[in-house]
Amino acid sequence: MASPDWTNALYFGDNLNILREHIPDESVDLVYLDPPFNSKATYNILFREKSGEESAAQITAFDDTWHWDLGSEAAYRDVVANGPVKLADLLQAMHAFLGRNDMMAYLTMMAQRMVELHRVLKPTGSLYLHCDPTASHYIKLLLDGTFGAQNFNNEITWQRTESHNTADRYGNVADIIFYYTKTENRTWNRQFHQYPNGEQKYSDKQLKRFRHRDPDGRVYKLDDLTAPRPDSDSGKFEWRGTTPGPSRGWGYRLEQLEAWWDQGRIQTKRDGTPRMDGLKVYLDDTEGKPLQNIWTDVPRIANTSPERLSYPTQKPEALLERIIASSSNEGDVVLDPFCGCGTTVAVAERLGRRWIGIDITHIAIALLKSRLHDAFGDDLSPYTVIGDPKDVESARALAVESEHDGRYQFQWWALGLVEARPVKERGPDAGIDGFITFFDDESGRAKRIVVQVKSGQVARADIATLKGDVEREGAEVGLFVTLGEPTEPMRREAAAAGFYEPEHFPGQLYPRIQILTIEALLSGEARAEYPRMAPPATFRRAPRRRRAEGSQGALG
Ligand SMILES: C[S@@+](CC[C@H](N)C(=O)[O-])C[C@H]1O[C@@H](n2cnc3c(N)ncnc32)[C@H](O)[C@@H]1O
């Protein structure tokens, strides 16, 4: 359960370093990872220049093409020399088969991270690795090498879309999710598929198996309590005088069997010992069908869905809800080392888990911060952001470092500082970088703050432009976030814009144009001033959620 000295954490940086430097051994209950796939895709976020042109160099959120370079060579040697023996052997075999190519670079970087993820998992912990058929066959071998083949539990096929338009082969509509655990003694909460659309739980053929009746009239079928175990010792114990046959084991853990025994759910033989096919399943049981390893009922996020944050490869919350509910309990620690815009983190927060998110791009971190802020408002558990610039010097270094990408990394980071959401597309004459929205009345109509970020020279004309942007956008407030010190004429220009006075809070005055320096924001001396009495919500706001509101009912 949650310990008092725990704080949820969002790390900016390469997950390999962060895992090695910050995450202790056996400290995590559940890992979900959705790494970039090596499908040679470049995930762009479509930004437009002020001219309306697409901006070429500045729009890559991340790409998933891995190349064999000196870094891969070093990583390969690291795993072969220091990794678990089986993994090292495997990687060498793959190296012999694949050579030094992009796929091998990808697998090597994954192998390195798998070793760390295995280390940080508790003995009862689980790992779900989300990938696609491009590399899933190699990934499964690597997971066997790291976790041991006996700790493989499922290969889940998620049908992520209805159809894929491929003329010359079958449409590729499936993602693969591997489910491994560290040991057999793992956290597991069986999940059930619900039938919200009047679907029938059992087929006609299955219905024929309900041919038994209890003295109270309840109709039931008998299911097997054992499972094939030709090559493992799993489930091979004596229970109430019965031991499964040589190539079989009990399909359930002892506690589960005992619970069913106490509930009278086990059919016995004449001598009072359990029948191996003796699990009574009642026809009128309201519980849905246990989830299987093919998931066709989690649709992709629709373009119009409020959940959509326009982050490439964003996964549906329903998918993570299922995984987190199955393999963790309230208060457990959930880690997503490739967290993107934070689907895992948002669901973990909602289901009352503790969480750690890691990502290497500032746009992911900025989106995640605004997502949490929007979805949970004041209910959000405290969290720290680690690896982001913490002083003006490092902020300046980030601005210089991101020269090559038009200073987008800096801009995204600065937007995250004020919990603003980056603007995706800019109109031909709009220079707005981000938005914050807030509510200050009961009408449900969101009010807007437009945000401009500047890392270079600033002048009075910038404030005049922002004023124009505020008017054109019909926004209530304009926020000017600057790395450099504002000049006196800038301050005067801002002051001349007057105040925003909410209709429902007469007398409360908020400057229409606010200049915030990065230094003042970092030191906590200043923050954006706007009505905060009602929960704020940003543009394309994440649906507001209460913690631990998720339930099985939401899964079907
Ligand atoms: C496929 S996306 C994950 C999307 C996520 N599941 C979601 O729902 O938003 C992969 C993410 O991994 C991040 N990433 C790539 N390499 C990384 C690394 N070495 N360390 C940390 N994050 C990394 C990318 O920036 C990207 O956000």
The ligand as an ORCA input file, in Angstrom:
! r2SCAN-3c Opt
* xyz 0 1
  C       4.990      4.397    -28.804
  S       5.215      5.839    -27.843
  C       4.323      5.528    -26.355
  C       2.902      6.030    -26.390
  C       2.161      5.818    -25.074
  N       1.892      4.430    -24.828
  C       0.872      6.624    -25.012
  O      -0.224      6.069    -24.834
  O       0.963      7.851    -25.172
  C       6.890      5.640    -27.391
  C       7.441      6.763    -26.530
  O       8.759      6.383    -26.118
  C       9.554      7.546    -26.011
  N      10.948      7.102    -26.034
  C      11.674      6.645    -27.081
  N      12.912      6.272    -26.686
  C      12.963      6.485    -25.346
  C      13.975      6.287    -24.358
  N      15.167      5.791    -24.676
  N      13.710      6.615    -23.084
  C      12.474      7.117    -22.752
  N      11.476      7.320    -23.641
  C      11.720      7.004    -24.919
  C       9.097      8.401    -27.189
  O       9.389      9.765    -26.954
  C       7.595      8.112    -27.222
  O       6.886      9.076    -26.480
*
